[in-house]
Amino acid sequence: MSHSTSYISKLKSSKLILEKELPRYIEKLFFEPKLTRIRIKFRDGIILYIQFNDFDEYAYSIIFSKIDLDRCRFDNYDDKWSVSSRPHHFHPRNKKAGFSSPMTGIPNHDIPVICNLILSMKLFSPDFRFENLKA
Amino acid sequence: MTTIPVKKELLEELVDLKLKFLHDEIDKILTKWDYKNPEKFLLHAKNGTLEEAEPDAITLKQLLKDREELFKFKISWNDV
């Protein structure tokens, strides 16, 4: 995906994939392009935010509860983590630090991965990591 | 893209409404983090001075871009 792809196009692509991959798990999907995001409430109360902007930056946040740091996030914004996938990184549940991430900022690649991770519940574990990844 | 004729007054009102929305959302993010300068906020979210600010920074950066483009748009039609 090139720099010319607008964030709204990325949100639209993401929405189609999410609706296709997680039809029974989604309670409500809020398409909020003015706020640069999709917000999804799942049936078990977990919240997913998918965000893009026109600077090829993204964040995918899974919020497990309102408790501080009870979330995990994939993003390429904060640029301080020495990981093989830099600038892409993963903040595991209950951890501030960034670790290697398989994400790229390309919806057709990333959103199916996110869906699989959510369905497999792997992200629930604070110890879950992706190893030996290159950007 | 479809083109339709529209009165300048109506267009101005619509653009001003959009600008107000952008202003309010930008203000909401900066107030939440107790910042006045958006560039400083973006920098601190980028370099890790601020933690957990990435989602707001990504949104703010886009809102600032949209606002800048609308300002330019308004200036361009005032020249007509």
Backbone of each chain as ProteinMPNN parsed JSONL, in Angstrom:
{"seq_chain_A": "MSHSTSYISKLKSSKLILEKELPRYIEKLFFEPKLTRIRIKFRDGIILYIQFNDFDEYAYSIIFSKIDLDRCRFDNYDDKWSVSSRPHHFHPRNKKAGFSSPMTGIPNHDIPVICNLILSMKLFSPDFRFENLKA", "coords_chain_A": {"N_chain_A": [[0.838, -1.2, 0.0], [0.577, 2.203, -0.843], [1.87, 5.534, -0.067], [-0.107, 7.12, -0.985], [-2.531, 6.092, -0.345], [-5.388, 6.852, 1.367], [-6.217, 7.484, 4.818], [-8.862, 7.021, 5.278], [-9.582, 5.198, 3.304], [-8.123, 3.048, 4.231], [-9.433, 2.563, 6.634], [-11.928, 1.797, 5.648], [-11.294, -0.564, 4.245], [-10.437, -2.09, 6.397], [-12.769, -2.308, 7.899], [-14.422, -3.907, 6.274], [-13.005, -6.327, 6.338], [-13.01, -6.942, 9.082], [-15.757, -7.265, 9.57], [-16.223, -9.466, 8.023], [-14.548, -11.427, 9.106], [-15.125, -11.585, 11.849], [-17.913, -11.989, 12.453], [-19.726, -13.118, 14.321], [-18.719, -12.425, 16.738], [-18.684, -9.726, 17.065], [-20.37, -7.206, 18.779], [-21.147, -4.547, 18.397], [-20.269, -2.302, 15.841], [-18.572, 0.658, 15.355], [-18.136, 2.97, 12.949], [-15.959, 5.469, 12.631], [-14.79, 7.718, 10.982], [-14.215, 10.477, 11.126], [-12.911, 10.689, 13.475], [-10.74, 9.292, 12.932], [-10.897, 6.491, 13.145], [-11.976, 3.049, 13.783], [-14.248, 1.677, 16.018], [-14.857, -1.073, 18.004], [-17.138, -2.972, 19.801], [-16.987, -5.955, 21.469], [-18.723, -9.071, 22.101], [-17.957, -10.094, 24.541], [-17.268, -7.888, 25.965], [-14.802, -6.783, 25.448], [-12.943, -4.146, 23.889], [-12.067, -2.958, 20.686], [-9.909, -0.818, 18.986], [-9.235, 0.511, 15.853], [-6.961, 2.404, 14.173], [-5.887, 4.869, 11.817], [-3.765, 7.253, 10.109], [-2.999, 9.859, 7.677], [-0.289, 9.755, 7.496], [0.899, 7.383, 7.341], [0.811, 6.169, 9.801], [-0.308, 4.113, 12.505], [-2.5, 2.549, 14.9], [-3.489, -0.277, 16.681], [-5.58, -1.108, 19.092], [-6.378, -3.153, 21.806], [-8.658, -3.269, 24.254], [-9.012, -4.559, 27.346], [-10.167, -4.059, 29.816], [-11.206, -1.337, 31.993], [-9.15, -0.929, 33.679], [-5.934, 0.397, 34.44], [-3.47, 0.038, 31.961], [-4.537, -2.394, 31.2], [-4.589, -3.544, 28.559], [-3.63, -4.256, 25.117], [-1.419, -3.27, 22.48], [-0.711, -2.615, 19.066], [1.47, -0.656, 17.249], [3.04, 2.027, 15.331], [3.962, 4.398, 16.237], [5.197, 5.674, 18.716], [8.619, 6.042, 18.95], [10.861, 4.549, 20.185], [11.715, 2.044, 20.714], [13.959, -0.577, 20.61], [13.646, -2.802, 18.512], [13.41, -5.651, 16.299], [11.525, -5.263, 14.39], [11.204, -2.556, 14.153], [9.859, 0.512, 12.906], [7.583, -0.657, 13.841], [5.821, -2.071, 16.529], [4.897, -3.919, 19.513], [2.88, -3.587, 22.292], [2.499, -5.494, 24.984], [-0.164, -6.898, 27.008], [-0.64, -5.244, 30.069], [1.962, -4.261, 30.054], [4.341, -1.669, 29.634], [6.479, -1.522, 27.894], [7.821, -1.882, 24.506], [7.673, -4.48, 22.068], [8.75, -6.841, 19.493], [6.786, -6.824, 16.498], [4.341, -8.209, 14.266], [2.991, -6.576, 12.562], [2.25, -4.203, 9.879], [1.007, -1.919, 9.085], [-0.574, -2.098, 6.921], [-3.778, -2.677, 5.985], [-4.926, -4.993, 4.673], [-3.085, -6.917, 5.213], [-2.686, -6.766, 8.003], [-5.171, -6.751, 9.457], [-6.519, -9.282, 9.197], [-4.659, -10.771, 10.678], [-4.875, -9.616, 13.219], [-7.53, -10.347, 13.747], [-7.324, -13.149, 13.896], [-5.655, -13.357, 16.116], [-7.262, -12.314, 18.113], [-9.407, -14.109, 18.122], [-8.084, -16.434, 18.856], [-7.37, -15.86, 21.383], [-4.802, -15.345, 22.226], [-3.652, -12.914, 22.847], [-4.541, -12.299, 25.312], [-2.795, -13.148, 27.228], [-0.286, -11.753, 29.271], [2.28, -12.497, 28.777], [2.609, -13.142, 26.148], [4.464, -13.1, 23.128], [5.932, -11.977, 19.982], [8.395, -13.396, 18.031], [11.691, -12.784, 16.606], [11.195, -11.062, 14.34], [11.208, -9.155, 11.339], [11.122, -5.808, 10.069]], "CA_chain_A": [[0.0, 0.0, 0.0], [1.452, 3.353, -0.997], [1.575, 6.705, 0.746], [-1.269, 7.812, -1.53], [-3.75, 5.51, 0.201], [-5.833, 7.701, 2.472], [-6.576, 6.755, 6.035], [-10.27, 6.603, 5.177], [-9.577, 3.95, 2.521], [-7.627, 1.979, 5.118], [-10.514, 2.243, 7.579], [-12.977, 1.071, 4.91], [-10.797, -1.934, 4.016], [-10.421, -2.776, 7.696], [-14.164, -2.586, 8.297], [-14.898, -5.061, 5.495], [-12.336, -7.544, 6.824], [-13.499, -7.224, 10.446], [-17.14, -7.773, 9.488], [-16.176, -10.799, 7.409], [-13.813, -12.379, 9.942], [-15.613, -11.687, 13.234], [-19.339, -11.626, 12.456], [-20.474, -13.569, 15.514], [-18.052, -11.927, 17.936], [-18.913, -8.281, 17.165], [-21.688, -6.751, 19.26], [-21.45, -3.293, 17.707], [-19.113, -1.686, 15.182], [-18.756, 2.095, 15.138], [-17.222, 3.495, 11.93], [-15.805, 6.871, 13.047], [-13.673, 8.271, 10.204], [-13.856, 11.836, 11.555], [-11.98, 10.524, 14.59], [-9.681, 8.45, 12.326], [-10.866, 5.169, 13.767], [-13.105, 2.13, 13.946], [-14.346, 1.201, 17.414], [-15.706, -2.278, 18.038], [-17.422, -3.603, 21.09], [-17.229, -7.379, 21.295], [-19.773, -9.618, 22.981], [-17.424, -10.337, 25.889], [-16.948, -6.612, 26.595], [-13.514, -6.246, 24.973], [-13.068, -3.073, 22.893], [-10.964, -2.87, 19.722], [-9.796, 0.414, 18.206], [-8.361, 0.471, 14.683], [-6.719, 3.806, 13.82], [-4.881, 5.208, 10.808], [-3.771, 8.629, 9.606], [-2.417, 9.986, 6.339], [1.169, 9.773, 7.618], [1.264, 5.967, 7.443], [0.875, 5.762, 11.209], [-1.483, 3.326, 12.877], [-2.534, 1.895, 16.211], [-4.563, -1.24, 16.894], [-5.597, -1.256, 20.553], [-7.377, -4.066, 22.369], [-8.872, -2.84, 25.638], [-9.663, -5.656, 28.059], [-11.003, -3.471, 30.864], [-10.841, 0.051, 32.248], [-7.984, -0.908, 34.574], [-4.748, 0.956, 33.811], [-2.614, -0.883, 31.198], [-5.199, -3.657, 30.847], [-4.752, -3.416, 27.111], [-2.414, -4.454, 24.343], [-1.481, -2.352, 21.337], [0.268, -2.646, 17.987], [1.52, 0.657, 16.588], [4.36, 2.443, 14.827], [4.081, 5.84, 16.536], [6.295, 5.974, 19.642], [9.787, 5.505, 18.259], [11.949, 4.421, 21.154], [11.905, 0.633, 21.045], [14.965, -1.243, 19.778], [13.127, -4.13, 18.16], [13.751, -6.01, 14.918], [10.461, -4.801, 13.488], [11.091, -1.11, 14.295], [9.167, 1.189, 14.006], [6.397, -1.41, 14.269], [6.066, -2.757, 17.801], [3.748, -4.486, 20.218], [2.839, -3.412, 23.744], [1.649, -6.571, 25.531], [-1.086, -6.578, 28.109], [-0.024, -4.869, 31.357], [3.376, -3.884, 29.896], [4.568, -0.417, 28.923], [7.547, -1.687, 26.909], [7.472, -2.325, 23.162], [8.337, -5.701, 21.61], [8.583, -7.071, 18.053], [5.4, -6.913, 16.039], [4.194, -8.684, 12.889], [2.144, -5.646, 11.815], [2.918, -3.403, 8.844], [0.214, -0.735, 8.763], [-1.361, -2.39, 5.709], [-4.972, -3.374, 6.506], [-5.155, -6.332, 4.118], [-2.17, -7.838, 5.897], [-2.752, -6.712, 9.471], [-6.47, -6.975, 10.112], [-6.745, -10.724, 9.395], [-3.786, -11.232, 11.776], [-5.533, -9.159, 14.462], [-8.735, -11.169, 13.959], [-6.887, -14.467, 14.364], [-5.12, -13.234, 17.482], [-8.395, -12.104, 19.021], [-10.174, -15.359, 18.22], [-7.281, -17.45, 19.545], [-7.196, -15.35, 22.759], [-3.377, -15.313, 22.584], [-3.278, -11.595, 23.37], [-4.972, -12.202, 26.712], [-1.67, -13.439, 28.109], [0.736, -10.702, 29.32], [3.583, -13.06, 28.381], [2.633, -13.479, 24.726], [5.414, -12.307, 22.327], [6.267, -12.388, 18.619], [9.854, -13.462, 18.043], [12.514, -12.756, 15.393], [10.476, -10.45, 13.229], [11.889, -8.033, 10.669], [10.165, -4.823, 9.532]], "C_chain_A": [[0.871, 1.247, 0.0], [1.039, 4.487, -0.069], [0.304, 7.398, 0.265], [-2.578, 7.248, -1.004], [-4.18, 6.299, 1.422], [-6.202, 6.847, 3.678], [-8.014, 6.274, 5.969], [-10.378, 5.311, 4.362], [-9.121, 2.782, 3.393], [-8.7, 1.57, 6.13], [-11.609, 1.426, 6.89], [-12.556, -0.374, 4.652], [-10.85, -2.736, 5.308], [-11.823, -3.198, 8.107], [-14.684, -3.833, 7.58], [-14.305, -6.364, 6.037], [-12.872, -7.935, 8.209], [-14.904, -7.824, 10.417], [-17.172, -9.184, 8.906], [-15.592, -11.835, 8.377], [-14.446, -12.616, 11.326], [-17.122, -11.449, 13.368], [-20.079, -11.99, 13.738], [-19.924, -12.976, 16.805], [-18.338, -10.428, 18.167], [-20.314, -7.993, 17.705], [-22.097, -5.483, 18.524], [-20.172, -2.73, 17.096], [-19.44, -0.224, 14.905], [-17.698, 2.562, 14.132], [-17.125, 5.003, 12.144], [-14.649, 7.546, 12.306], [-13.269, 9.68, 10.626], [-12.883, 11.794, 12.728], [-10.859, 9.556, 14.209], [-9.694, 7.0, 12.811], [-12.135, 4.34, 13.517], [-13.079, 1.69, 15.403], [-15.301, 0.019, 17.415], [-15.901, -2.723, 19.471], [-17.748, -5.064, 20.822], [-18.21, -7.893, 22.345], [-19.281, -9.885, 24.397], [-16.968, -9.049, 26.573], [-15.623, -6.009, 26.17], [-13.781, -5.196, 23.888], [-11.84, -3.098, 21.984], [-11.036, -1.527, 19.01], [-8.817, 0.165, 17.062], [-8.19, 1.913, 14.217], [-5.656, 3.923, 12.743], [-4.868, 6.72, 10.641], [-3.084, 8.667, 8.248], [-0.892, 10.062, 6.365], [1.714, 8.352, 7.777], [1.51, 5.521, 8.885], [-0.425, 5.048, 11.585], [-1.372, 2.886, 14.33], [-3.728, 0.952, 16.227], [-4.556, -1.553, 18.396], [-6.715, -2.197, 20.977], [-7.489, -3.739, 23.847], [-9.655, -3.939, 26.359], [-10.592, -5.157, 29.162], [-10.559, -2.032, 31.083], [-9.642, 0.185, 33.185], [-6.757, -0.419, 33.794], [-3.859, -0.137, 33.204], [-3.254, -2.248, 30.9], [-5.601, -3.597, 29.374], [-3.544, -4.033, 26.421], [-2.548, -3.615, 23.08], [-0.357, -2.657, 20.35], [0.285, -1.237, 17.396], [2.921, 0.921, 16.054], [4.593, 3.913, 15.149], [5.254, 6.148, 17.477], [7.551, 5.251, 19.157], [10.978, 5.408, 19.209], [12.316, 2.971, 21.451], [12.883, -0.025, 20.08], [14.515, -2.671, 19.491], [13.386, -4.379, 16.678], [12.725, -5.482, 13.922], [10.301, -3.273, 13.496], [10.769, -0.428, 12.961], [7.924, 0.442, 14.521], [6.713, -2.15, 15.572], [4.751, -3.119, 18.473], [3.888, -4.21, 21.707], [1.933, -4.505, 24.305], [0.762, -6.067, 26.662], [-0.294, -6.313, 29.393], [1.451, -4.481, 31.276], [3.472, -2.566, 29.133], [5.543, -0.59, 27.761], [7.02, -2.162, 25.558], [8.295, -3.539, 22.764], [8.075, -5.881, 20.112], [7.127, -7.303, 17.684], [5.347, -7.428, 14.606], [3.423, -7.699, 12.003], [2.954, -4.756, 10.884], [2.212, -2.078, 8.565], [-0.616, -0.904, 7.514], [-2.573, -3.226, 6.117], [-5.137, -4.797, 5.979], [-4.221, -7.374, 4.723], [-2.503, -7.932, 7.391], [-4.089, -7.155, 10.067], [-6.806, -8.466, 10.228], [-5.88, -11.295, 10.534], [-4.405, -10.864, 13.123], [-6.742, -10.063, 14.781], [-8.361, -12.544, 14.496], [-6.385, -14.421, 15.799], [-6.247, -13.055, 18.495], [-9.151, -13.424, 19.223], [-9.405, -16.429, 18.994], [-7.035, -17.096, 21.011], [-5.733, -15.28, 23.183], [-2.996, -13.999, 23.257], [-3.705, -11.394, 24.817], [-3.793, -12.373, 27.661], [-0.657, -12.292, 28.091], [2.098, -11.191, 28.842], [3.67, -13.388, 26.894], [3.564, -12.53, 23.96], [5.497, -12.848, 20.902], [7.788, -12.353, 18.534], [10.449, -13.34, 16.65], [11.782, -12.205, 14.172], [11.292, -9.308, 12.656], [10.837, -7.116, 10.079], [10.084, -4.951, 8.02]], "O_chain_A": [[1.819, 1.33, 0.781], [0.017, 4.421, 0.614], [-0.3, 8.172, 1.007], [-3.631, 7.857, -1.193], [-3.435, 6.406, 2.397], [-6.463, 5.65, 3.561], [-8.351, 5.236, 6.538], [-11.174, 4.431, 4.693], [-9.658, 1.677, 3.308], [-8.857, 0.39, 6.442], [-12.15, 0.485, 7.469], [-13.353, -1.298, 4.816], [-11.252, -3.899, 5.32], [-12.033, -4.306, 8.601], [-15.304, -4.701, 8.193], [-15.003, -7.369, 6.177], [-13.15, -9.106, 8.47], [-15.202, -8.77, 11.147], [-18.034, -9.991, 9.252], [-16.074, -12.965, 8.46], [-14.322, -13.699, 11.898], [-17.558, -10.775, 14.301], [-20.956, -11.251, 14.185], [-20.583, -13.019, 17.844], [-18.249, -9.929, 19.289], [-21.312, -8.469, 17.164], [-23.238, -5.35, 18.082], [-19.127, -2.685, 17.746], [-20.462, 0.088, 14.295], [-16.504, 2.55, 14.433], [-18.077, 5.736, 11.877], [-13.644, 7.906, 12.919], [-12.101, 10.046, 10.5], [-12.125, 12.738, 12.953], [-10.126, 9.068, 15.069], [-8.649, 6.353, 12.884], [-13.182, 4.845, 13.111], [-12.024, 1.372, 15.951], [-16.413, 0.102, 16.893], [-14.95, -2.835, 20.245], [-18.659, -5.382, 20.057], [-18.483, -7.226, 23.343], [-20.069, -9.903, 25.342], [-16.352, -9.099, 27.637], [-15.338, -4.854, 26.487], [-14.705, -5.329, 23.085], [-10.712, -3.242, 22.455], [-12.085, -1.141, 18.495], [-7.709, -0.328, 17.275], [-9.176, 2.577, 13.898], [-4.665, 3.193, 12.739], [-5.837, 7.396, 10.987], [-2.644, 7.639, 7.733], [-0.274, 10.4, 5.356], [2.822, 8.142, 8.271], [2.307, 4.621, 9.148], [-1.493, 5.346, 11.051], [-0.285, 2.858, 14.907], [-4.835, 1.326, 15.84], [-3.63, -2.189, 18.9], [-7.86, -2.048, 20.552], [-6.533, -3.911, 24.603], [-10.808, -4.214, 26.028], [-11.649, -5.735, 29.416], [-9.631, -1.562, 30.424], [-9.178, 1.294, 33.449], [-6.569, -0.779, 32.632], [-3.538, -1.121, 33.87], [-2.582, -3.152, 30.404], [-6.779, -3.599, 29.018], [-2.535, -4.305, 27.072], [-3.657, -3.287, 22.66], [0.782, -2.919, 20.736], [-0.769, -0.685, 17.078], [3.854, 0.153, 16.288], [5.324, 4.602, 14.437], [6.206, 6.817, 17.072], [7.56, 4.033, 18.977], [11.977, 6.108, 19.043], [13.13, 2.699, 22.334], [12.659, -0.028, 18.869], [14.951, -3.62, 20.143], [13.56, -3.44, 15.901], [13.034, -5.282, 12.747], [9.356, -2.754, 12.903], [11.38, -0.783, 11.953], [7.299, 0.851, 15.499], [7.763, -2.783, 15.69], [3.669, -2.696, 18.067], [4.9, -4.559, 22.314], [0.717, -4.448, 24.119], [0.933, -4.964, 27.183], [0.608, -7.072, 29.748], [2.123, -4.382, 32.303], [2.79, -2.361, 28.13], [5.444, 0.115, 26.756], [5.945, -2.754, 25.46], [9.481, -3.621, 23.085], [7.27, -5.155, 19.531], [6.351, -7.887, 18.441], [6.23, -7.109, 13.809], [3.225, -7.963, 10.817], [4.159, -4.573, 11.057], [2.762, -1.212, 7.884], [-1.291, 0.03, 7.082], [-2.414, -4.367, 6.551], [-5.451, -5.708, 6.745], [-4.532, -8.565, 4.741], [-2.588, -9.021, 7.96], [-4.117, -7.861, 11.075], [-7.33, -8.886, 11.26], [-6.314, -12.189, 11.26], [-4.457, -11.68, 14.043], [-6.943, -10.48, 15.922], [-8.989, -13.05, 15.426], [-6.65, -15.323, 16.594], [-6.185, -13.587, 19.604], [-9.486, -13.799, 20.346], [-10.005, -17.236, 19.705], [-6.554, -17.923, 21.786], [-5.444, -15.167, 24.374], [-2.127, -13.969, 24.128], [-3.285, -10.439, 25.471], [-3.784, -11.818, 28.759], [-0.207, -11.892, 27.017], [2.975, -10.382, 28.535], [4.705, -13.866, 26.429], [3.475, -11.312, 24.114], [5.181, -14.008, 20.641], [8.401, -11.363, 18.932], [9.835, -13.721, 15.653], [11.765, -12.824, 13.108], [11.977, -8.588, 13.382], [9.783, -7.574, 9.639], [9.336, -4.214, 7.377]]}, "seq_chain_B": "MTTIPVKKELLEELVDLKLKFLHDEIDKILTKWDYKNPEKFLLHAKNGTLEEAEPDAITLKQLLKDREELFKFKISWNDV", "coords_chain_B": {"N_chain_B": [[-15.395, 11.911, -9.119], [-18.27, 13.681, -8.122], [-19.489, 16.841, -9.189], [-21.157, 19.601, -7.871], [-23.138, 22.6, -8.075], [-22.888, 25.145, -5.591], [-23.944, 27.594, -3.226], [-21.77, 30.201, -2.2], [-22.015, 31.153, 0.412], [-23.281, 29.076, 1.782], [-21.401, 27.063, 1.492], [-19.313, 28.194, 2.919], [-20.394, 28.178, 5.462], [-20.618, 25.429, 5.926], [-17.942, 24.658, 5.842], [-16.992, 26.108, 8.001], [-18.369, 24.853, 10.064], [-17.2, 22.343, 9.989], [-14.612, 23.09, 10.613], [-14.995, 23.963, 13.204], [-15.677, 21.584, 14.47], [-13.23, 20.234, 14.168], [-11.537, 21.916, 15.624], [-12.65, 21.626, 18.205], [-12.218, 18.883, 18.72], [-9.43, 18.73, 18.597], [-8.795, 20.386, 20.708], [-9.935, 18.923, 22.775], [-8.263, 16.672, 22.962], [-5.77, 17.876, 23.592], [-6.389, 19.111, 26.017], [-6.995, 16.9, 27.59], [-4.445, 15.825, 27.94], [-3.194, 17.876, 29.103], [-1.781, 19.806, 27.582], [-0.762, 22.67, 25.669], [0.461, 23.227, 23.31], [0.256, 21.689, 20.263], [2.273, 20.554, 18.648], [4.311, 20.057, 20.422], [3.094, 18.174, 22.04], [2.803, 16.067, 20.166], [5.479, 15.494, 19.669], [6.378, 14.669, 22.207], [4.811, 12.419, 22.581], [5.846, 10.892, 20.574], [8.6, 10.559, 21.209], [8.489, 9.235, 23.556], [8.356, 10.542, 25.955], [5.832, 11.042, 26.843], [3.649, 8.543, 27.911], [1.493, 6.009, 26.616], [0.163, 7.641, 24.857], [-0.03, 7.343, 22.164], [-2.356, 6.601, 20.517], [-3.968, 8.952, 20.676], [-2.176, 10.795, 19.63], [-1.876, 9.959, 16.98], [-4.432, 10.424, 15.989], [-4.653, 13.207, 16.496], [-2.654, 14.259, 14.828], [-3.75, 13.82, 12.302], [-6.089, 15.363, 12.482], [-5.009, 17.932, 12.678], [-3.828, 18.141, 10.176], [-6.102, 18.012, 8.526], [-7.373, 20.357, 9.357], [-5.546, 22.305, 8.552], [-5.65, 21.987, 5.769], [-8.275, 22.76, 5.286], [-8.198, 25.448, 6.079], [-6.484, 26.448, 4.094], [-8.085, 25.971, 1.911], [-10.207, 27.734, 2.392], [-8.874, 30.177, 2.204], [-8.139, 30.069, -0.465], [-10.589, 30.279, -1.841], [-11.395, 32.744, -1.081], [-9.827, 34.34, -2.572], [-11.006, 34.271, -4.997]], "CA_chain_B": [[-16.024, 12.779, -8.121], [-19.37, 14.479, -8.651], [-19.409, 18.272, -8.886], [-22.465, 20.261, -7.858], [-23.036, 24.028, -7.737], [-23.334, 25.459, -4.237], [-23.724, 28.995, -2.9], [-20.558, 30.413, -1.41], [-22.393, 31.332, 1.817], [-23.542, 27.745, 2.341], [-20.107, 26.374, 1.546], [-18.565, 28.794, 4.016], [-20.993, 27.691, 6.706], [-20.246, 24.018, 6.078], [-16.514, 24.597, 6.167], [-16.835, 26.607, 9.381], [-18.846, 23.787, 10.964], [-16.144, 21.314, 10.01], [-13.483, 23.678, 11.349], [-15.346, 23.978, 14.631], [-15.538, 20.202, 14.931], [-11.802, 19.927, 14.272], [-11.017, 22.696, 16.751], [-13.127, 21.014, 19.464], [-11.558, 17.588, 18.933], [-8.019, 19.019, 18.89], [-8.792, 20.944, 22.06], [-10.263, 17.826, 23.694], [-7.059, 15.843, 23.144], [-4.736, 18.651, 24.291], [-6.844, 19.311, 27.403], [-6.854, 15.602, 28.272], [-3.039, 15.597, 28.292], [-2.714, 19.118, 29.713], [-0.833, 20.466, 26.675], [-1.31, 23.78, 24.88], [1.119, 23.217, 22.006], [0.061, 20.361, 19.662], [3.531, 19.994, 18.142], [5.038, 19.55, 21.59], [2.416, 16.929, 22.425], [3.152, 15.029, 19.188], [6.884, 15.152, 19.891], [6.507, 13.927, 23.464], [4.218, 11.09, 22.362], [6.751, 10.178, 19.659], [9.886, 10.17, 21.815], [8.264, 8.424, 24.759], [8.196, 11.367, 27.167], [4.455, 10.716, 27.241], [3.31, 7.136, 27.696], [0.086, 5.692, 26.304], [-0.435, 8.764, 24.124], [0.053, 7.086, 20.731], [-3.627, 6.72, 19.775], [-4.378, 10.358, 20.576], [-1.236, 11.489, 18.751], [-2.201, 9.582, 15.599], [-5.651, 11.166, 15.634], [-4.368, 14.643, 16.495], [-1.861, 14.599, 13.638], [-4.675, 13.876, 11.173], [-6.991, 16.512, 12.674], [-4.235, 19.137, 12.348], [-3.687, 18.157, 8.709], [-7.418, 18.36, 7.965], [-7.629, 21.77, 9.645], [-4.652, 23.087, 7.685], [-6.172, 21.919, 4.399], [-9.499, 23.571, 5.224], [-7.772, 26.854, 6.108], [-5.965, 26.76, 2.752], [-9.25, 25.976, 1.026], [-10.928, 28.989, 2.622], [-8.064, 31.268, 1.649], [-8.155, 29.98, -1.926], [-11.819, 30.766, -2.446], [-11.49, 34.19, -0.814], [-9.108, 35.009, -3.65], [-11.825, 34.204, -6.228]], "C_chain_B": [[-17.119, 13.622, -8.774], [-19.201, 15.947, -8.243], [-20.804, 18.867, -8.918], [-22.29, 21.742, -7.515], [-23.556, 24.266, -6.328], [-23.027, 26.932, -3.945], [-22.517, 29.131, -1.974], [-20.876, 30.513, 0.084], [-22.61, 29.978, 2.503], [-22.233, 26.978, 2.505], [-19.289, 26.884, 2.724], [-19.073, 28.281, 5.363], [-20.591, 26.236, 6.976], [-18.774, 23.864, 6.475], [-16.281, 25.058, 7.599], [-17.307, 25.577, 10.408], [-17.792, 22.696, 11.121], [-14.934, 21.824, 10.8], [-13.751, 23.689, 12.854], [-15.202, 22.575, 15.224], [-14.057, 19.868, 15.152], [-11.179, 20.65, 15.467], [-11.393, 22.032, 18.085], [-12.405, 19.701, 19.761], [-10.073, 17.77, 19.264], [-7.894, 19.492, 20.337], [-9.026, 19.844, 23.114], [-9.014, 16.986, 24.004], [-6.002, 16.605, 23.953], [-5.107, 18.871, 25.758], [-6.66, 18.026, 28.207], [-5.422, 15.382, 28.765], [-2.382, 16.832, 28.91], [-1.581, 19.757, 28.899], [-1.528, 21.631, 25.977], [-0.768, 23.727, 23.451], [0.997, 21.823, 21.37], [1.358, 19.723, 19.179], [4.354, 19.387, 19.281], [4.426, 18.222, 22.054], [2.817, 15.78, 21.482], [4.592, 14.552, 19.393], [7.044, 14.283, 21.144], [5.867, 12.532, 23.365], [5.152, 10.24, 21.502], [8.002, 9.673, 20.381], [9.729, 9.433, 23.147], [8.205, 9.219, 26.049], [6.798, 11.138, 27.74], [4.197, 9.249, 26.949], [1.827, 6.989, 27.425], [-0.617, 6.812, 25.538], [-0.498, 8.506, 22.618], [-1.29, 7.215, 20.006], [-4.088, 8.165, 19.618], [-3.458, 11.135, 19.635], [-1.552, 11.205, 17.279], [-3.44, 10.343, 15.127], [-5.357, 12.659, 15.514], [-3.621, 15.069, 15.227], [-2.764, 14.725, 12.405], [-5.606, 15.085, 11.286], [-6.282, 17.814, 12.316], [-4.069, 19.267, 10.837], [-4.998, 18.599, 8.05], [-7.719, 19.843, 8.168], [-6.797, 22.672, 8.739], [-5.189, 23.125, 6.253], [-7.432, 22.768, 4.257], [-9.182, 25.067, 5.26], [-7.301, 27.28, 4.717], [-7.105, 26.871, 1.756], [-10.009, 27.299, 1.156], [-10.178, 30.181, 2.012], [-8.164, 31.261, 0.13], [-9.461, 30.519, -2.505], [-12.041, 32.249, -2.123], [-10.769, 35.001, -1.871], [-9.934, 35.094, -4.917], [-12.765, 35.402, -6.317]], "O_chain_B": [[-16.919, 14.202, -9.841], [-18.824, 16.254, -7.112], [-21.549, 18.665, -9.877], [-21.394, 22.099, -6.75], [-24.546, 23.662, -5.915], [-21.992, 27.454, -4.358], [-22.279, 28.301, -1.098], [-20.116, 30.027, 0.921], [-22.186, 29.761, 3.638], [-21.996, 26.331, 3.525], [-18.652, 26.108, 3.436], [-18.296, 27.992, 6.273], [-20.268, 25.866, 8.105], [-18.422, 23.05, 7.329], [-15.476, 24.475, 8.325], [-16.722, 25.444, 11.483], [-17.53, 22.201, 12.217], [-14.315, 21.077, 11.559], [-12.853, 23.457, 13.664], [-14.679, 22.399, 16.325], [-13.68, 19.299, 16.176], [-10.397, 20.07, 16.221], [-10.557, 21.897, 18.978], [-12.026, 19.435, 20.902], [-9.526, 17.055, 20.104], [-7.014, 19.059, 21.081], [-8.409, 19.835, 24.179], [-8.75, 16.641, 25.156], [-5.411, 16.055, 24.883], [-4.245, 18.823, 26.635], [-6.225, 18.059, 29.358], [-5.2, 14.836, 29.845], [-1.185, 16.839, 29.201], [-0.565, 20.186, 29.447], [-2.732, 21.586, 25.725], [-1.445, 24.129, 22.504], [1.577, 20.868, 21.886], [1.535, 18.509, 19.28], [5.0, 18.351, 19.122], [5.136, 17.281, 22.41], [3.127, 14.675, 21.928], [4.882, 13.359, 19.3], [7.763, 13.284, 21.128], [6.336, 11.583, 23.994], [5.239, 9.025, 21.677], [8.417, 8.527, 20.203], [10.715, 9.056, 23.78], [8.025, 8.646, 27.123], [6.611, 11.051, 28.953], [4.497, 8.768, 25.856], [1.008, 7.75, 27.941], [-1.843, 6.918, 25.567], [-0.971, 9.361, 21.869], [-1.357, 7.879, 18.972], [-4.548, 8.557, 18.546], [-3.91, 12.032, 18.925], [-1.499, 12.104, 16.44], [-3.483, 10.842, 14.002], [-5.762, 13.301, 14.545], [-3.922, 16.104, 14.634], [-2.576, 15.612, 11.573], [-5.877, 15.754, 10.289], [-6.886, 18.704, 11.717], [-4.157, 20.364, 10.287], [-5.008, 19.438, 7.149], [-8.249, 20.507, 7.277], [-7.288, 23.677, 8.224], [-5.181, 24.174, 5.608], [-7.635, 23.419, 3.232], [-9.815, 25.859, 4.561], [-7.676, 28.344, 4.226], [-7.106, 27.735, 0.879], [-10.401, 27.903, 0.158], [-10.773, 31.064, 1.394], [-8.262, 32.318, -0.495], [-9.444, 31.155, -3.559], [-12.795, 32.928, -2.82], [-11.045, 36.186, -2.06], [-9.625, 35.878, -5.814], [-13.527, 35.519, -7.277]]}, "name": "protein", "num_of_chains": 2, "seq": "MSHSTSYISKLKSSKLILEKELPRYIEKLFFEPKLTRIRIKFRDGIILYIQFNDFDEYAYSIIFSKIDLDRCRFDNYDDKWSVSSRPHHFHPRNKKAGFSSPMTGIPNHDIPVICNLILSMKLFSPDFRFENLKAMTTIPVKKELLEELVDLKLKFLHDEIDKILTKWDYKNPEKFLLHAKNGTLEEAEPDAITLKQLLKDREELFKFKISWNDV"}
